[in-house]
Amino acid sequence: MDIQFRYAQHPTEDTLRAVADLYDVYGIRRVRLNQSDRTVLVEYDATRLSSAVVFQLLRCAGLSVTEQISPFAPASAPAPAPAANKDPAA
């Protein structure tokens, strides 16, 4: 399963090393940082870990994780119905 988080501060060298060490955690398959977007994508085994545990692992590694990003685009609101043309002359 993939989960993506946004983080606030750019990681330090020590934080990057600690994030790389997450590969040693049983159930973590891949960790990808996108420093330009300040996001981290984690592929993990959902039978071994929960999203809350992944969040805590990233925080313990020193990454300033702030929120989970939904994998789905937000649904757009339906367009309002056109107003009926009420012509007083009709």
Secondary structure, DSSP 8 states (H G I E B T S, - for coil): -EEEEEESS---HHHHHHHHGGGGSTTEEEEEEETTTTEEEEEE-TTT--HHHHHHHHHHTT--EEEEE-SS---------------TT-
